[in-house]
Amino acid sequence: MLYATPWQTVGPYLHIGLTWLNTDDLVGEGVVGQHVSGQRITIEGVLVDANGAPISDGMIEIWQANAHGRYHHPEDTHDVPLEAGFRGFGRTPTNGDGGFRFRTIKPGRVPGAEGKWQAPHVVVSVFARGILKRLATRIYFPDETSNAEDPVLTQVPAARRQTLIAKKAGADMYRFNVVIRGEALGQDETVFFDI
C-alpha cells in the first residue's frame, strides 16, 4: 500500500483528469423541459495566499440547496420541491488572477441540527497547492435577517463573521473572496470549518 507523503498535496495536480467535473453554470439550460426556479445570481471572487498573491492553480467547488431549500441528494427528504434541472454542484479552476465565478440561484433555507433552520448559504470547498486536505467554508448573503439565527454562523465570533458574508456587487451579483491566511484584499483570513 502506498501512503501520502508530506509533499503530496491536493494541488496543482487536482486538474489532471478531473476537468470533466468542471461546471461554473449551475442553472444553464438545466434538463431539457425542466424549469429551475429562483433568483439567478452570480458569485465571483478571488483566491489568495497568505501574502495576498493570487492562487492561479486552485479549485473552488460549491454545493447548495435549490431555491426551495432542498439539496439534490437522497438523504434530503424534507417536503419541498426537488427540481431535476438543478443539481446544486459547481466546480471551477481559478484563473491566472486567482479568480473564480459561478452562475447559480440564491438558495433557500435548509433545516439544520436539532430542527434549527439555517440561513440561505452555499457550501464551499477550496483545493490548492500546499493544502493537504480541502478547506471548507460557507457563503452567506448580506441583508438576510435569518443570518442572525443561523446555528453555524452564530458560532463564529462576531468580528470574524464578515469573512463568510458575500458583498453585494450589483443587482444579482455577489463578491466573495477567499483569503487562505492572514489579511488580504481588505479582509481577514476566511473562516474555515473542520468537517
C-alpha positions as CSV (number, residue, x, y, z in Angstrom):
1,M,0.0,0.0,0.0
2,L,1.2,3.5,-0.8
3,Y,0.9,6.3,1.7
4,A,0.8,10.1,1.1
5,T,3.9,11.9,2.0
6,P,4.1,15.5,3.3
7,W,5.0,16.9,-0.1
8,Q,2.0,15.3,-1.8
9,T,-0.8,17.9,-1.7
10,V,-4.2,18.2,-3.4
11,G,-2.9,20.8,-5.9
12,P,-1.9,21.6,-8.5
13,Y,-2.5,18.0,-9.6
14,L,-6.2,18.3,-9.0
15,H,-6.6,19.5,-12.6
16,I,-5.3,16.3,-14.1
17,G,-8.1,14.0,-15.3
18,L,-10.8,15.9,-13.4
19,T,-11.8,18.6,-15.8
20,W,-15.0,16.7,-16.8
21,L,-16.4,17.7,-13.4
22,N,-15.9,21.4,-14.1
23,T,-19.1,23.5,-14.3
24,D,-19.4,27.1,-13.4
25,D,-23.0,27.4,-14.6
26,L,-25.4,25.6,-12.2
27,V,-28.6,26.9,-13.9
28,G,-27.7,27.0,-17.6
29,E,-30.4,25.2,-19.6
30,G,-30.8,22.5,-17.0
31,V,-32.5,19.4,-18.1
32,V,-34.5,19.8,-21.3
33,G,-38.0,20.8,-20.5
34,Q,-37.2,21.4,-16.8
35,H,-37.6,24.9,-15.3
36,V,-35.2,26.0,-12.5
37,S,-37.0,28.4,-10.1
38,G,-35.4,31.0,-8.0
39,Q,-33.4,34.2,-8.3
40,R,-30.4,33.8,-10.7
41,I,-27.2,35.2,-9.2
42,T,-23.5,35.3,-10.0
43,I,-20.9,34.7,-7.3
44,E,-17.4,35.8,-8.1
45,G,-14.2,36.3,-6.2
46,V,-10.5,35.6,-5.9
47,L,-8.5,33.0,-4.1
48,V,-5.3,34.5,-2.5
49,D,-2.5,33.1,-0.4
50,A,-1.0,34.3,2.9
51,N,0.9,37.1,1.1
52,G,-2.2,38.3,-0.8
53,A,-0.9,36.8,-4.1
54,P,-3.5,35.2,-6.3
55,I,-3.6,31.4,-6.4
56,S,-3.8,30.6,-10.1
57,D,-3.9,26.8,-9.9
58,G,-6.6,26.4,-7.3
59,M,-10.0,24.8,-7.5
60,I,-13.3,26.0,-6.0
61,E,-16.3,23.7,-5.5
62,I,-19.7,24.7,-4.3
63,W,-22.7,22.7,-3.1
64,Q,-26.0,24.2,-2.3
65,A,-29.8,23.7,-1.9
66,N,-32.2,24.8,-4.6
67,A,-34.4,27.9,-4.2
68,H,-36.9,25.8,-2.1
69,G,-34.2,24.8,0.3
70,R,-33.7,21.2,-0.8
71,Y,-30.4,19.5,-1.7
72,H,-30.2,17.2,-4.8
73,H,-29.2,14.3,-2.5
74,P,-31.0,11.2,-1.5
75,E,-30.6,12.0,2.2
76,D,-32.6,15.2,1.9
77,T,-36.2,14.1,2.1
78,H,-38.0,17.1,3.5
79,D,-41.2,18.0,1.8
80,V,-40.3,20.8,-0.6
81,P,-39.8,20.5,-4.4
82,L,-36.8,18.8,-5.9
83,E,-36.1,20.3,-9.4
84,A,-34.5,17.9,-11.9
85,G,-32.9,20.9,-13.7
86,F,-30.8,21.9,-10.7
87,R,-28.1,19.7,-9.3
88,G,-26.6,22.2,-6.8
89,F,-22.9,21.3,-7.5
90,G,-20.4,23.5,-9.3
91,R,-16.6,23.2,-9.7
92,T,-14.2,25.6,-11.4
93,P,-10.5,26.2,-11.5
94,T,-9.2,29.6,-10.6
95,N,-7.8,31.7,-13.5
96,G,-4.4,33.4,-13.8
97,D,-5.5,36.1,-11.4
98,G,-6.9,33.6,-8.8
99,G,-10.4,34.5,-9.9
100,F,-13.5,32.2,-10.0
101,R,-17.1,32.8,-11.0
102,F,-20.3,30.8,-10.6
103,R,-23.7,31.4,-12.1
104,T,-26.4,29.8,-9.9
105,I,-29.6,30.6,-8.0
106,K,-29.9,32.0,-4.5
107,P,-30.6,29.0,-2.2
108,G,-33.5,28.7,0.2
109,R,-33.2,28.0,3.9
110,V,-32.5,24.4,4.9
111,P,-33.1,22.5,8.2
112,G,-30.1,22.0,10.4
113,A,-29.4,20.1,13.5
114,E,-32.0,19.9,16.3
115,G,-34.6,21.4,13.9
116,K,-33.0,24.8,13.7
117,W,-33.3,26.4,10.3
118,Q,-30.1,27.6,8.6
119,A,-29.9,30.9,6.6
120,P,-29.5,30.6,2.8
121,H,-25.9,29.7,2.2
122,V,-23.5,28.0,-0.2
123,V,-21.0,25.4,1.0
124,V,-17.5,26.0,-0.5
125,S,-14.5,23.6,-0.8
126,V,-11.1,25.1,-1.6
127,F,-8.3,23.0,-3.1
128,A,-4.8,24.3,-3.9
129,R,-1.1,23.6,-3.8
130,G,0.3,23.3,-0.3
131,I,-3.1,22.3,1.2
132,L,-3.1,18.7,2.5
133,K,-6.9,18.5,2.6
134,R,-9.7,20.7,1.3
135,L,-10.7,23.8,3.2
136,A,-14.4,24.1,3.9
137,T,-16.2,27.4,4.3
138,R,-19.6,28.9,3.6
139,I,-21.0,31.9,1.7
140,Y,-23.9,33.7,3.3
141,F,-25.8,36.6,1.8
142,P,-26.0,40.2,3.1
143,D,-29.3,41.6,4.3
144,E,-30.6,38.2,5.3
145,T,-32.5,38.5,8.6
146,S,-32.1,34.7,9.1
147,N,-28.3,35.2,9.3
148,A,-28.8,36.3,12.9
149,E,-30.3,32.9,13.9
150,D,-28.2,30.6,11.7
151,P,-26.8,27.9,14.0
152,V,-23.5,27.7,12.2
153,L,-22.9,31.4,11.6
154,T,-23.7,32.4,15.2
155,Q,-21.0,30.1,16.5
156,V,-18.4,32.2,14.6
157,P,-17.1,35.1,16.7
158,A,-18.9,38.3,15.6
159,A,-15.7,40.0,14.5
160,R,-15.0,37.1,12.0
161,R,-18.4,36.6,10.5
162,Q,-17.9,39.2,7.8
163,T,-15.5,36.8,6.1
164,L,-18.4,34.5,5.5
165,I,-20.8,37.1,4.1
166,A,-20.6,37.9,0.4
167,K,-20.7,41.6,-0.6
168,K,-23.4,42.8,-2.9
169,A,-21.7,43.9,-6.2
170,G,-24.8,44.5,-8.4
171,A,-28.4,43.6,-8.8
172,D,-27.8,39.9,-9.0
173,M,-24.0,39.8,-8.4
174,Y,-22.2,38.9,-5.2
175,R,-18.4,39.1,-4.4
176,F,-16.8,36.5,-2.1
177,N,-13.0,36.5,-1.8
178,V,-11.2,33.6,-0.1
179,V,-8.1,34.5,1.9
180,I,-6.2,31.4,2.9
181,R,-4.2,33.0,5.8
182,G,-3.5,36.4,7.3
183,E,-5.1,39.6,5.9
184,A,-5.5,40.5,2.2
185,L,-8.0,42.3,-0.1
186,G,-9.1,44.4,2.9
187,Q,-10.3,41.4,4.9
188,D,-9.1,39.0,7.5
189,E,-8.5,35.3,6.8
190,T,-11.6,33.5,5.7
191,V,-13.2,31.3,8.4
192,F,-12.8,27.6,7.6
193,F,-14.6,24.8,9.3
194,D,-13.5,21.3,10.4
195,I,-15.6,18.7,8.6
